[in-house]
């Protein structure tokens, strides 16, 4: 029996924009929009989930802490995107940001 090697790669789309990612982080960072844009679905989902959880629990006083933590998290990612470091020099598929 012959062994067949098949090298399947995802199609390479156009590179993602660092400016777009930074703007998404600045304006819609609490929703994880910048991470979804760059292909980091888990990270974006966690940010969106924390935002929803915080919104629901804000009446109990817990939500304010979640919003504060999310704000710090997003601000740090915004700076990392601008600097092109901390994993934000490429998108989730290894393509450099332009």
N, C-alpha and C positions, 0 to 999 in steps of 0.2 A: 504494500500500500504506500503510495506517495504522499508525502506531507507537503501541503501547500501553504506558503506564507502569504498572508494577505495583510497589507499595511493600509488600514483605513484611518484617514484623518478627517477631522471636521473641516468643512470648507472655510477658508480664510476670508473673512469679510473685511471691510475697510477698517482702518485703525480707529480707536476711540479717541475722542478729544479730551485733553487734560482740562481745558477751559470749561467745556460742558460739564465734566465731572465735578469741577470745583463749584460751578454755579448751582448745580443740583444739590451738592452738599450744603451750600450756604442757604439756599432758599427752601429746599425740600428734604434736608438731611434727616429730620425727625421721622420721616416716612421711609428712610433707607433708599431713596431714589437714586443716589449716586452709586450705591453698591449694586442695585439692580442693573443700572446702566452699564457698569463695568463687568457684570456677569457674576458677582459675588452674591448669589441668591440667598444662601444661608444667613450671611451677615445682614443683608437687607431685610430678610424676614424677621430676624431677631430684633432689629431696630423698629420695624413696623409693629411687631408684637409688643415690645416694651412701650411704644407710644399708645397703643390701644389699651393695654393693661393700666397704664398710668392715667389715661383719660377716664377709664371706668372707676378707678379707685381714688380719684382726686377728692371725692366727697368724704372719704375716710381719712384723709391726710397722708396716705401712703403715696398717692399719685404724684404729689409735688416732688418727692424724693426721686421718683422714677424719671420725671421730666428733667430734673436737674442733672441726674446722671447721664441721661440721653444727650442733653445739651453739651456736656463735657466731652462725651464720646464722639459726637458729630464734629465738634470744634477741632478736636485732635485730628480726626480723619481729614477735615478740610485743610488743615495745615500740612498734613502728610501728602495730600494730593498736590498742593501747590509746590511742595519741595520735591516731589517725585521720589519719595522714599517710603520705607515701612511697608513694602508690598504694593504700593501704588505707583510704581514705575511702569507696571504692565497691567493689562486687564486680567481677568480670570483665566484666559486662554494663552497667556504669555506674550501677547502682542504689545509692543511698547505704545505708551500714550503719546500722542502728538500734540 
